[in-house]
Amino acid sequence: MAAPVVAQAGKSLRGTAARSVLFYKSKSVRINPQRWLNLQEYQSKELMQSSGVAVQRFFVADTAKNALEAAKRLKAKEIVLKAQILAGGRGKGVFTSGLKGGVHLTKDPAAVGQLAKQMLGFNLTTKQTPKEGVKVNTVMVAEALDISRETYFAILMDRACNGPVMVGSPQGGVDIEEVAASSPEKIFKEVIDIFQGVTDEQALCMAANLGFKGSLERQAADQIKKLYDLFLKVDATQVEVNPLGETPEGQVVCFDAKINFDDNAEFRQKEIFAMDNTSEGDPIETEAAKYDLKYIGLDGNIACFVNGAGLAMATCDIIDLHGGKPANFLDLGGGVQESQVYQAFKLLSADPKVEAILVNIFGGIVNCAIIANGITKACRELGLKVPLVVRLEGTNVQEAKRILNESGLPITAASDLDDAAQKAVASLTRK
């Protein structure tokens, strides 16, 4: 198992994005400690608009008729029609209707209606979607603007700086990681004082570094300050604009943006989190989230039932070490209740590829007796049909072991993690 890996875009971007990553030989699986909020492109643009950030004029439609009407209302010289799905690579995608491309440009409003007919209700397959693609329920009809120059700009939380930083480059429209690797001198970073915010001097300096000149420099600086206002207002961890472009008419426009949110702020960002789109996610992961469980699907056959992402990664790794393959891991987290244990087993046992379950709990905050009661209830009520190996350690562990021993259920006890992994793998051989 690899240690947590920091995704870097060269030294100048150190700490800008951190993920925990599992490596299984040739396959890597990203693990997010929490379920990320997913917004469609048009939703991000609506948020930017509300903070005065300049974006293209656009409408959203869910029928071909509405798309046609939207195209007419725009009264634009050229129109761009975009299928709204969370996956990237839409422009080169293919629809089950036969239409190629999830992004189309046209000067004829009537063509928008025809194109929308071939998008809405059909699946769009890109390099980032499942093989069957993702159903398109919404399209965005926007004014197409010419871009004379593209830049990159982002505001994000940086642990190394203990707060937000601005990162920019005059070379936009491409992966910023590529720019940082090939031309690190084109990456500019500015630390933001959380008490002062983005000052006029900082905004103008960043605008100049991005290559804006004359009146465009002041205009870009104004957009930078408004983007920081948005960053604060929505409790974002990252606002990335790529490209932040200038048009031949002398406008500075945010053409495409990605916003990441702090899940801990859900209680005060209810309207934003209500926009969360789970239709394209793993249905088991979505169901698990309803019970405050963190689920990550893998492609093996031994389910991992743990508490804490670090312990989960160690469990997956040691299963792999002993010749097994994790089917998933399901993280209970801290203050777990018996009902959550039951729901966790329900989810795991419903997965057809699961042939054994390994429970590995280290009870610090977690009471092992609660886990044991939840396990016995789930085994009886769900009629568990796969081998179950349990390793418990920590708070109230003796009582937990007594509950399991006296249950009369076919539960295999393990003394430590290594023993548990070996027994889980061996249970498949016996089958």
TIBA-485688 format. One record per residue (C-alpha): x, y, z; residue in three letters. Coordinates in pm, 1 decimal. Layout:
! TIBA-485688
+----------+----------+----------+-----+
!       px !       py !       pz !  aa !
+----------+----------+----------+-----+
!        X !        Y !        Z ! ala !
...
+----------+----------+----------+-----+
This chain:
! TIBA-485688
+----------+----------+----------+-----+
!       px !       py !       pz !  aa !
+----------+----------+----------+-----+
!      0.0 !      0.0 !      0.0 ! met !
!    135.1 !    336.7 !    -88.1 ! ala !
!    148.2 !    612.5 !    167.6 ! ala !
!    -75.6 !    917.5 !    107.3 ! pro !
!     40.1 !   1075.1 !   -216.1 ! val !
!     46.5 !   1449.8 !   -269.9 ! val !
!    -55.9 !   1543.4 !   -620.5 ! ala !
!    187.0 !   1814.7 !   -722.6 ! gln !
!    228.7 !   2041.6 !  -1019.4 ! ala !
!    597.1 !   2097.2 !   -959.8 ! gly !
!    747.1 !   2251.1 !   -648.0 ! lys !
!    553.9 !   2573.2 !   -693.4 ! ser !
!    227.5 !   2387.0 !   -644.9 ! leu !
!    336.5 !   2169.7 !   -352.8 ! arg !
!     47.9 !   2104.1 !   -118.4 ! gly !
!   -221.8 !   2229.0 !   -352.6 ! thr !
!   -398.7 !   1896.1 !   -385.1 ! ala !
!   -364.6 !   1591.7 !   -161.8 ! ala !
!   -526.5 !   1254.1 !   -206.8 ! arg !
!   -470.2 !    914.8 !    -53.9 ! ser !
!   -398.6 !    660.3 !   -324.1 ! val !
!   -402.7 !    283.3 !   -319.7 ! leu !
!   -180.5 !    103.6 !   -567.1 ! phe !
!   -260.6 !   -253.8 !   -664.8 ! tyr !
!     14.0 !   -352.0 !   -905.6 ! lys !
!    -91.7 !   -180.6 !  -1227.2 ! ser !
!   -412.4 !    -33.7 !  -1090.0 ! lys !
!   -449.2 !    272.9 !   -871.6 ! ser !
!   -758.9 !    372.6 !   -680.0 ! val !
!   -807.7 !    719.5 !   -536.5 ! arg !
!   -952.4 !    724.8 !   -186.9 ! ile !
!  -1136.0 !   1032.3 !    -67.2 ! asn !
!  -1195.3 !   1044.6 !    307.4 ! pro !
!  -1530.3 !   1209.3 !    240.1 ! gln !
!  -1777.2 !   1204.0 !    -44.2 ! arg !
!  -1711.2 !   1504.7 !   -265.0 ! trp !
!  -1987.9 !   1742.1 !   -367.2 ! leu !
!  -2045.1 !   1713.1 !   -741.8 ! asn !
!  -2183.0 !   2009.0 !   -934.7 ! leu !
!  -2259.1 !   2033.1 !  -1302.8 ! gln !
!  -2085.1 !   2299.5 !  -1509.2 ! glu !
!  -2391.8 !   2522.8 !  -1526.1 ! tyr !
!  -2431.7 !   2508.6 !  -1146.1 ! gln !
!  -2075.0 !   2630.5 !  -1093.5 ! ser !
!  -2136.6 !   2912.0 !  -1341.1 ! lys !
!  -2454.5 !   3010.6 !  -1159.2 ! glu !
!  -2254.5 !   3042.7 !   -838.2 ! leu !
!  -1993.1 !   3254.4 !  -1014.8 ! met !
!  -2259.9 !   3476.3 !  -1166.6 ! gln !
!  -2408.6 !   3536.0 !   -822.5 ! ser !
!  -2071.6 !   3677.9 !   -708.9 ! ser !
!  -2035.9 !   3907.4 !  -1008.6 ! gly !
!  -1781.2 !   3690.0 !  -1189.6 ! val !
!  -1796.0 !   3730.3 !  -1568.3 ! ala !
!  -1915.1 !   3416.4 !  -1747.4 ! val !
!  -2078.9 !   3352.0 !  -2083.9 ! gln !
!  -2451.4 !   3416.8 !  -2106.4 ! arg !
!  -2629.7 !   3081.2 !  -2085.6 ! phe !
!  -2953.7 !   2896.2 !  -2028.9 ! phe !
!  -3023.3 !   2542.6 !  -1910.4 ! val !
!  -3270.5 !   2310.8 !  -2084.8 ! ala !
!  -3405.0 !   1961.7 !  -2024.9 ! asp !
!  -3603.5 !   1927.1 !  -2350.5 ! thr !
!  -3515.7 !   1992.8 !  -2714.1 ! ala !
!  -3795.7 !   2249.3 !  -2731.9 ! lys !
!  -3656.9 !   2442.4 !  -2434.8 ! asn !
!  -3308.0 !   2427.0 !  -2585.2 ! ala !
!  -3434.8 !   2576.5 !  -2910.1 ! leu !
!  -3615.8 !   2855.3 !  -2725.1 ! glu !
!  -3302.9 !   2925.3 !  -2519.1 ! ala !
!  -3092.5 !   2951.2 !  -2835.2 ! ala !
!  -3334.5 !   3205.9 !  -2979.3 ! lys !
!  -3338.1 !   3410.4 !  -2656.0 ! arg !
!  -2960.1 !   3434.6 !  -2651.6 ! leu !
!  -2953.6 !   3625.9 !  -2982.9 ! lys !
!  -2586.8 !   3536.0 !  -3010.0 ! ala !
!  -2368.6 !   3529.0 !  -3320.7 ! lys !
!  -2262.1 !   3178.3 !  -3231.0 ! glu !
!  -2400.2 !   2927.3 !  -2980.5 ! ile !
!  -2233.0 !   2643.4 !  -2791.7 ! val !
!  -2443.0 !   2347.7 !  -2678.1 ! leu !
!  -2294.5 !   2137.5 !  -2398.7 ! lys !
!  -2420.8 !   1809.0 !  -2255.8 ! ala !
!  -2418.9 !   1833.8 !  -1876.8 ! gln !
!  -2247.7 !   1536.4 !  -1716.8 ! ile !
!  -1979.3 !   1528.9 !  -1449.3 ! leu !
!  -1723.3 !   1334.6 !  -1653.8 ! ala !
!  -1459.1 !   1510.5 !  -1859.4 ! gly !
!  -1380.6 !   1457.8 !  -2225.8 ! gly !
!  -1731.1 !   1548.0 !  -2342.1 ! arg !
!  -1612.8 !   1704.7 !  -2665.4 ! gly !
!  -1479.2 !   1370.7 !  -2793.0 ! lys !
!  -1759.2 !   1158.1 !  -2650.5 ! gly !
!  -2018.0 !    954.2 !  -2840.6 ! val !
!  -2393.2 !    928.7 !  -2773.8 ! phe !
!  -2600.2 !    612.6 !  -2798.2 ! thr !
!  -2807.8 !    810.2 !  -3050.1 ! ser !
!  -2506.6 !    806.3 !  -3281.4 ! gly !
!  -2422.8 !   1173.3 !  -3233.8 ! leu !
!  -2052.3 !   1236.6 !  -3191.8 ! lys !
!  -1937.8 !   1498.6 !  -2944.2 ! gly !
!  -2102.4 !   1633.8 !  -2630.2 ! gly !
!  -2006.6 !   1991.6 !  -2718.5 ! val !
!  -2126.6 !   2154.1 !  -3042.5 ! his !
!  -2088.6 !   2499.9 !  -3194.5 ! leu !
!  -2344.2 !   2644.7 !  -3434.8 ! thr !
!  -2463.7 !   2979.1 !  -3569.5 ! lys !
!  -2811.0 !   2844.4 !  -3640.7 ! asp !
!  -3049.5 !   2839.8 !  -3340.2 ! pro !
!  -3265.6 !   2578.1 !  -3518.2 ! ala !
!  -2970.6 !   2338.7 !  -3517.1 ! ala !
!  -2959.6 !   2358.5 !  -3136.9 ! val !
!  -3301.1 !   2195.2 !  -3113.3 ! gly !
!  -3198.1 !   1914.1 !  -3348.4 ! gln !
!  -2872.6 !   1851.5 !  -3163.1 ! leu !
!  -3047.2 !   1855.7 !  -2826.4 ! ala !
!  -3285.1 !   1583.8 !  -2951.0 ! lys !
!  -2983.5 !   1360.1 !  -3007.9 ! gln !
!  -2836.0 !   1439.6 !  -2665.4 ! met !
!  -3119.6 !   1444.8 !  -2412.4 ! leu !
!  -3226.4 !   1103.5 !  -2289.2 ! gly !
!  -2927.0 !    930.7 !  -2448.9 ! phe !
!  -2608.1 !    803.2 !  -2286.6 ! asn !
!  -2283.1 !    985.7 !  -2352.5 ! leu !
!  -1962.6 !    781.3 !  -2334.5 ! thr !
!  -1626.3 !    949.3 !  -2279.0 ! thr !
!  -1286.3 !    833.2 !  -2155.8 ! lys !
!  -1398.8 !    910.4 !  -1801.7 ! gln !
!  -1742.2 !    742.4 !  -1799.3 ! thr !
!  -1834.9 !    376.2 !  -1753.5 ! pro !
!  -1848.8 !    173.0 !  -2074.6 ! lys !
!  -2224.6 !    215.8 !  -2098.8 ! glu !
!  -2188.3 !    593.6 !  -2067.0 ! gly !
!  -2393.8 !    838.9 !  -1862.2 ! val !
!  -2748.0 !    948.9 !  -1941.1 ! lys !
!  -2777.7 !   1316.2 !  -2034.2 ! val !
!  -3075.3 !   1486.2 !  -1871.5 ! asn !
!  -2969.1 !   1848.9 !  -1909.7 ! thr !
!  -2792.1 !   2064.0 !  -2167.3 ! val !
!  -2642.8 !   2409.3 !  -2135.9 ! met !
!  -2709.3 !   2654.0 !  -2419.9 ! val !
!  -2449.1 !   2931.1 !  -2404.6 ! ala !
!  -2318.4 !   3224.0 !  -2601.0 ! glu !
!  -1999.2 !   3123.3 !  -2780.5 ! ala !
!  -1721.5 !   3377.7 !  -2740.7 ! leu !
!  -1393.2 !   3390.2 !  -2927.7 ! asp !
!  -1087.5 !   3362.2 !  -2702.8 ! ile !
!   -780.9 !   3556.7 !  -2808.4 ! ser !
!   -571.1 !   3436.9 !  -2513.9 ! arg !
!   -607.0 !   3175.9 !  -2237.4 ! glu !
!   -465.1 !   3187.3 !  -1885.1 ! thr !
!   -493.8 !   2970.2 !  -1574.2 ! tyr !
!   -604.1 !   3092.0 !  -1232.3 ! phe !
!   -694.8 !   2915.1 !   -909.5 ! ala !
!   -750.8 !   2987.4 !   -542.2 ! ile !
!   -703.8 !   2693.1 !   -310.9 ! leu !
!   -621.2 !   2590.9 !     43.1 ! met !
!   -252.2 !   2515.2 !     93.1 ! asp !
!   -147.0 !   2333.6 !    410.5 ! arg !
!    210.7 !   2453.5 !    370.1 ! ala !
!     87.8 !   2814.1 !    391.7 ! cys !
!   -181.0 !   2745.9 !    652.8 ! asn !
!   -441.3 !   2913.0 !    437.1 ! gly !
!   -548.5 !   3009.9 !     86.0 ! pro !
!   -312.2 !   3084.1 !   -200.2 ! val !
!   -354.4 !   3212.4 !   -553.0 ! met !
!   -188.9 !   3013.4 !   -830.4 ! val !
!   -175.8 !   3145.3 !  -1185.4 ! gly !
!     -9.4 !   3101.6 !  -1520.4 ! ser !
!    -20.8 !   3297.0 !  -1847.7 ! pro !
!    -35.4 !   2956.6 !  -2016.4 ! gln !
!   -393.7 !   2832.1 !  -1973.6 ! gly !
!   -631.2 !   2596.8 !  -2149.9 ! gly !
!   -400.4 !   2300.1 !  -2080.2 ! val !
!   -326.1 !   2082.2 !  -1777.6 ! asp !
!   -147.7 !   2299.1 !  -1523.5 ! ile !
!     61.9 !   1996.9 !  -1419.6 ! glu !
!    212.3 !   1990.5 !  -1770.0 ! glu !
!    296.2 !   2360.7 !  -1750.3 ! val !
!    458.3 !   2320.0 !  -1408.1 ! ala !
!    666.8 !   2028.8 !  -1533.1 ! ala !
!    782.2 !   2185.0 !  -1860.5 ! ser !
!    785.5 !   2557.4 !  -1773.3 ! ser !
!    790.2 !   2605.7 !  -1393.3 ! pro !
!    888.6 !   2970.0 !  -1438.7 ! glu !
!    538.7 !   3029.7 !  -1579.7 ! lys !
!    372.1 !   2933.0 !  -1252.4 ! ile !
!    304.0 !   3219.2 !  -1009.4 ! phe !
!    195.5 !   3172.4 !   -650.0 ! lys !
!     70.5 !   3435.2 !   -405.6 ! glu !
!    -15.1 !   3367.0 !    -40.1 ! val !
!   -337.3 !   3531.1 !     79.7 ! ile !
!   -356.3 !   3681.2 !    429.4 ! asp !
!   -681.2 !   3545.1 !    574.6 ! ile !
!   -738.0 !   3868.7 !    769.0 ! phe !
!   -673.9 !   4110.6 !    481.1 ! gln !
!   -799.3 !   3899.6 !    192.8 ! gly !
!   -677.0 !   3964.0 !   -161.3 ! val !
!   -540.2 !   4318.0 !   -172.8 ! thr !
!   -558.5 !   4542.9 !   -478.4 ! asp !
!   -180.6 !   4519.0 !   -508.0 ! glu !
!   -188.0 !   4137.1 !   -504.5 ! gln !
!   -472.0 !   4119.1 !   -757.1 ! ala !
!   -297.2 !   4359.6 !   -996.5 ! leu !
!     32.4 !   4175.0 !   -957.2 ! cys !
!   -131.1 !   3841.5 !  -1039.1 ! met !
!   -316.7 !   3996.7 !  -1335.4 ! ala !
!     14.4 !   4127.4 !  -1469.2 ! ala !
!    179.7 !   3787.0 !  -1419.6 ! asn !
!   -103.7 !   3631.5 !  -1619.2 ! leu !
!    -14.7 !   3863.4 !  -1905.8 ! gly !
!   -310.7 !   4101.8 !  -1899.9 ! phe !
!   -218.4 !   4451.5 !  -2017.0 ! lys !
!   -370.3 !   4796.2 !  -2014.0 ! gly !
!   -735.3 !   4814.5 !  -1911.3 ! ser !
!   -753.6 !   4432.5 !  -1915.3 ! leu !
!   -512.5 !   4419.7 !  -1620.6 ! glu !
!   -754.8 !   4612.8 !  -1398.1 ! arg !
!  -1046.6 !   4406.8 !  -1529.8 ! gln !
!   -864.8 !   4079.5 !  -1453.8 ! ala !
!   -771.8 !   4203.7 !  -1105.1 ! ala !
!  -1138.9 !   4277.3 !  -1039.2 ! asp !
!  -1232.5 !   3923.5 !  -1146.8 ! gln !
!   -962.5 !   3779.6 !   -919.3 ! ile !
!  -1102.9 !   3964.1 !   -617.1 ! lys !
!  -1457.3 !   3851.1 !   -698.4 ! lys !
!  -1339.0 !   3491.5 !   -729.8 ! leu !
!  -1186.8 !   3518.6 !   -382.1 ! tyr !
!  -1516.0 !   3654.6 !   -250.1 ! asp !
!  -1687.1 !   3347.7 !   -399.9 ! leu !
!  -1420.3 !   3119.8 !   -248.2 ! phe !
!  -1504.3 !   3252.9 !     98.1 ! leu !
!  -1879.9 !   3277.2 !     51.9 ! lys !
!  -1931.7 !   2911.8 !    -45.4 ! val !
!  -1666.3 !   2761.6 !    187.6 ! asp !
!  -1464.8 !   2632.5 !   -106.8 ! ala !
!  -1137.5 !   2445.5 !    -80.2 ! thr !
!  -1058.8 !   2524.2 !   -442.8 ! gln !
!  -1187.6 !   2750.3 !   -720.1 ! val !
!  -1004.4 !   2670.5 !  -1043.3 ! glu !
!  -1064.3 !   2867.9 !  -1363.8 ! val !
!   -913.6 !   2718.6 !  -1678.5 ! asn !
!   -923.2 !   2909.7 !  -1896.5 ! pro !
!   -955.0 !   3259.9 !  -1761.7 ! leu !
!   -952.6 !   3416.5 !  -2103.7 ! gly !
!   -961.8 !   3746.0 !  -2283.4 ! glu !
!  -1178.0 !   3806.4 !  -2588.9 ! thr !
!  -1103.4 !   4012.4 !  -2901.7 ! pro !
!  -1367.2 !   4257.7 !  -2775.5 ! glu !
!  -1161.9 !   4327.7 !  -2462.3 ! gly !
!  -1345.0 !   4120.8 !  -2203.8 ! gln !
!  -1197.7 !   3901.8 !  -1929.7 ! val !
!  -1420.8 !   3595.2 !  -1894.2 ! val !
!  -1417.6 !   3277.8 !  -1682.7 ! cys !
!  -1484.8 !   3020.6 !  -1952.3 ! phe !
!  -1464.9 !   2703.9 !  -1745.3 ! asp !
!  -1436.4 !   2646.2 !  -1372.2 ! ala !
!  -1421.5 !   2373.5 !  -1112.6 ! lys !
!  -1520.9 !   2435.3 !   -751.7 ! ile !
!  -1440.6 !   2202.1 !   -462.3 ! asn !
!  -1623.7 !   2246.2 !   -134.3 ! phe !
!  -1545.3 !   2177.0 !    229.7 ! asp !
!  -1782.5 !   1896.4 !    330.6 ! asp !
!  -1761.2 !   2013.4 !    692.2 ! asn !
!  -1945.1 !   2331.5 !    589.6 ! ala !
!  -2255.6 !   2145.8 !    471.6 ! glu !
!  -2452.5 !   2266.1 !    773.8 ! phe !
!  -2421.5 !   2629.3 !    658.1 ! arg !
!  -2420.6 !   2569.7 !    280.0 ! gln !
!  -2744.6 !   2373.4 !    260.7 ! lys !
!  -2861.1 !   2528.0 !    -68.7 ! glu !
!  -2535.7 !   2440.6 !   -242.3 ! ile !
!  -2517.3 !   2087.1 !   -105.3 ! phe !
!  -2880.2 !   2031.8 !   -207.6 ! ala !
!  -2757.1 !   2064.1 !   -568.3 ! met !
!  -2532.0 !   1758.5 !   -525.1 ! asp !
!  -2562.0 !   1525.3 !   -823.2 ! asn !
!  -2528.9 !   1160.6 !   -720.6 ! thr !
!  -2683.1 !   1007.2 !  -1032.7 ! ser !
!  -2343.3 !    944.8 !  -1192.3 ! glu !
!  -2177.7 !    803.8 !   -881.1 ! gly !
!  -2147.8 !    448.7 !   -752.1 ! asp !
!  -2497.4 !    358.0 !   -621.9 ! pro !
!  -2348.1 !    166.2 !   -327.5 ! ile !
!  -2131.2 !    464.8 !   -235.8 ! glu !
!  -2435.7 !    690.6 !   -254.5 ! thr !
!  -2640.1 !    454.1 !    -37.7 ! glu !
!  -2355.4 !    425.4 !    215.0 ! ala !
!  -2335.2 !    803.3 !    245.0 ! ala !
!  -2697.5 !    809.4 !    366.7 ! lys !
!  -2577.5 !    632.1 !    681.9 ! tyr !
!  -2256.0 !    835.8 !    719.3 ! asp !
!  -2046.8 !    546.7 !    590.5 ! leu !
!  -1756.2 !    591.3 !    350.3 ! lys !
!  -1750.9 !    325.9 !     79.5 ! tyr !
!  -1493.0 !    272.4 !   -193.3 ! ile !
!  -1548.3 !     -3.9 !   -447.7 ! gly !
!  -1250.8 !   -209.9 !   -566.2 ! leu !
!  -1240.8 !   -514.3 !   -793.9 ! asp !
!  -1150.1 !   -805.2 !   -564.1 ! gly !
!  -1369.0 !  -1043.1 !   -361.1 ! asn !
!  -1283.7 !   -977.6 !      7.2 ! ile !
!  -1488.0 !   -696.7 !    163.1 ! ala !
!  -1307.5 !   -480.1 !    419.6 ! cys !
!  -1511.5 !   -343.2 !    708.9 ! phe !
!  -1297.3 !    -97.8 !    908.5 ! val !
!  -1287.7 !    226.4 !   1103.5 ! asn !
!  -1057.1 !    494.6 !    966.3 ! gly !
!   -907.7 !    545.8 !    619.8 ! ala !
!   -554.3 !    467.3 !    736.0 ! gly !
!   -657.9 !    134.2 !    884.3 ! leu !
!   -859.2 !     66.7 !    569.9 ! ala !
!   -555.7 !    112.9 !    346.8 ! met !
!   -342.3 !   -107.2 !    573.1 ! ala !
!   -613.2 !   -376.6 !    567.7 ! thr !
!   -639.1 !   -370.1 !    188.7 ! cys !
!   -262.4 !   -384.2 !    156.0 ! asp !
!   -214.0 !   -682.7 !    386.5 ! ile !
!   -492.9 !   -876.1 !    210.2 ! ile !
!   -304.3 !   -814.5 !   -112.9 ! asp !
!     20.0 !   -922.6 !     55.2 ! leu !
!   -132.5 !  -1260.9 !    141.1 ! his !
!   -259.1 !  -1321.2 !   -211.2 ! gly !
!   -613.3 !  -1187.3 !   -177.5 ! gly !
!   -791.2 !   -896.8 !   -346.3 ! lys !
!  -1005.1 !   -638.7 !   -164.8 ! pro !
!  -1356.6 !   -604.7 !   -304.8 ! ala !
!  -1401.2 !   -269.2 !   -133.5 ! asn !
!  -1351.7 !   -100.5 !    193.5 ! phe !
!  -1623.8 !     44.6 !    407.9 ! leu !
!  -1518.0 !    294.2 !    672.1 ! asp !
!  -1739.0 !    331.9 !    978.8 ! leu !
!  -1561.5 !    639.0 !   1108.6 ! gly !
!  -1582.3 !    748.2 !   1472.7 ! gly !
!  -1908.2 !    765.2 !   1670.1 ! gly !
!  -2064.2 !    460.9 !   1507.3 ! val !
!  -2399.3 !    318.5 !   1615.1 ! gln !
!  -2527.3 !    -38.3 !   1597.6 ! glu !
!  -2769.1 !     53.9 !   1318.8 ! ser !
!  -2478.5 !    171.0 !   1100.8 ! gln !
!  -2302.0 !   -161.4 !   1149.3 ! val !
!  -2617.4 !   -338.7 !   1033.5 ! tyr !
!  -2650.7 !   -116.6 !    725.2 ! gln !
!  -2282.9 !   -167.7 !    645.3 ! ala !
!  -2325.5 !   -546.0 !    644.0 ! phe !
!  -2638.4 !   -509.4 !    435.2 ! lys !
!  -2444.5 !   -315.9 !    170.9 ! leu !
!  -2147.2 !   -550.9 !    170.6 ! leu !
!  -2350.3 !   -871.0 !    157.4 ! ser !
!  -2557.2 !   -735.7 !   -133.9 ! ala !
!  -2244.9 !   -703.1 !   -348.8 ! asp !
!  -2235.6 !  -1015.0 !   -571.9 ! pro !
!  -1857.8 !  -1015.0 !   -602.2 ! lys !
!  -1803.0 !  -1034.0 !   -224.4 ! val !
!  -1703.3 !  -1390.4 !   -123.4 ! glu !
!  -1570.0 !  -1312.9 !    225.2 ! ala !
!  -1586.5 !  -1026.8 !    475.9 ! ile !
!  -1299.7 !   -911.9 !    696.2 ! leu !
!  -1387.8 !   -688.7 !    992.0 ! val !
!  -1089.8 !   -498.0 !   1129.9 ! asn !
!  -1177.2 !   -254.2 !   1409.6 ! ile !
!   -942.5 !    -65.0 !   1636.4 ! phe !
!  -1161.3 !     77.7 !   1909.6 ! gly !
!  -1039.2 !    414.5 !   2025.8 ! gly !
!  -1351.2 !    627.1 !   1997.8 ! ile !
!  -1539.4 !    322.8 !   1869.1 ! val !
!  -1685.7 !     85.7 !   2129.7 ! asn !
!  -1606.2 !   -269.9 !   2019.7 ! cys !
!  -1917.6 !   -403.2 !   2196.8 ! ala !
!  -2137.9 !   -188.4 !   1970.7 ! ile !
!  -1962.0 !   -336.8 !   1670.2 ! ile !
!  -2008.8 !   -690.6 !   1802.8 ! ala !
!  -2381.4 !   -638.2 !   1865.7 ! asn !
!  -2425.2 !   -494.0 !   1517.8 ! gly !
!  -2237.7 !   -787.2 !   1362.8 ! ile !
!  -2446.5 !  -1053.1 !   1538.3 ! thr !
!  -2772.6 !   -877.0 !   1453.0 ! lys !
!  -2673.9 !   -843.9 !   1087.4 ! ala !
!  -2562.4 !  -1207.9 !   1062.1 ! cys !
!  -2893.9 !  -1333.6 !   1203.5 ! arg !
!  -3130.5 !  -1102.4 !   1018.6 ! glu !
!  -2951.3 !  -1100.2 !    683.2 ! leu !
!  -2864.9 !  -1468.8 !    681.9 ! gly !
!  -2501.5 !  -1403.0 !    594.0 ! leu !
!  -2378.9 !  -1671.1 !    352.7 ! lys !
!  -2009.9 !  -1579.2 !    312.3 ! val !
!  -1719.6 !  -1644.0 !    552.5 ! pro !
!  -1676.6 !  -1373.8 !    816.2 ! leu !
!  -1342.1 !  -1300.8 !    985.6 ! val !
!  -1339.1 !  -1053.6 !   1275.1 ! val !
!  -1046.6 !   -881.3 !   1441.5 ! arg !
!  -1135.4 !   -641.6 !   1723.6 ! leu !
!   -899.4 !   -447.2 !   1948.2 ! glu !
!   -938.2 !   -156.6 !   2187.3 ! gly !
!  -1226.1 !    -13.8 !   2389.4 ! thr !
!  -1446.9 !   -277.7 !   2554.7 ! asn !
!  -1288.7 !   -553.2 !   2345.8 ! val !
!  -1336.1 !   -829.4 !   2606.7 ! gln !
!  -1710.1 !   -769.7 !   2616.7 ! glu !
!  -1717.2 !   -766.1 !   2236.9 ! ala !
!  -1536.5 !  -1099.3 !   2218.2 ! lys !
!  -1779.9 !  -1247.7 !   2469.5 ! arg !
!  -2075.9 !  -1133.6 !   2255.4 ! ile !
!  -1927.9 !  -1294.7 !   1945.4 ! leu !
!  -1823.9 !  -1617.1 !   2123.0 ! asn !
!  -2167.2 !  -1668.6 !   2278.7 ! glu !
!  -2359.0 !  -1584.2 !   1960.2 ! ser !
!  -2330.9 !  -1935.2 !   1819.1 ! gly !
!  -2265.6 !  -1784.6 !   1475.4 ! leu !
!  -1994.3 !  -1911.6 !   1235.8 ! pro !
!  -1761.2 !  -1618.2 !   1296.7 ! ile !
!  -1386.4 !  -1669.5 !   1268.4 ! thr !
!  -1193.3 !  -1470.6 !   1530.4 ! ala !
!   -847.7 !  -1331.5 !   1452.0 ! ala !
!   -576.9 !  -1226.0 !   1695.6 ! ser !
!   -427.0 !   -947.5 !   1483.7 ! asp !
!   -444.7 !   -794.8 !   1136.3 ! leu !
!   -196.9 !  -1035.4 !    980.6 ! asp !
!   -387.6 !  -1333.8 !   1121.4 ! asp !
!   -717.7 !  -1186.4 !   1001.3 ! ala !
!   -592.4 !  -1133.8 !    644.9 ! ala !
!   -452.6 !  -1488.0 !    624.5 ! gln !
!   -779.0 !  -1636.5 !    751.1 ! lys !
!   -989.2 !  -1429.2 !    509.8 ! ala !
!   -779.0 !  -1541.6 !    211.3 ! val !
!   -781.9 !  -1902.9 !    332.9 ! ala !
!  -1160.3 !  -1898.9 !    365.0 ! ser !
!  -1186.8 !  -1848.8 !    -12.3 ! leu !
!   -962.4 !  -2151.3 !    -75.9 ! thr !
!  -1182.3 !  -2368.2 !    146.1 ! arg !
!  -1489.2 !  -2261.6 !    -50.0 ! lys !
+----------+----------+----------+-----+
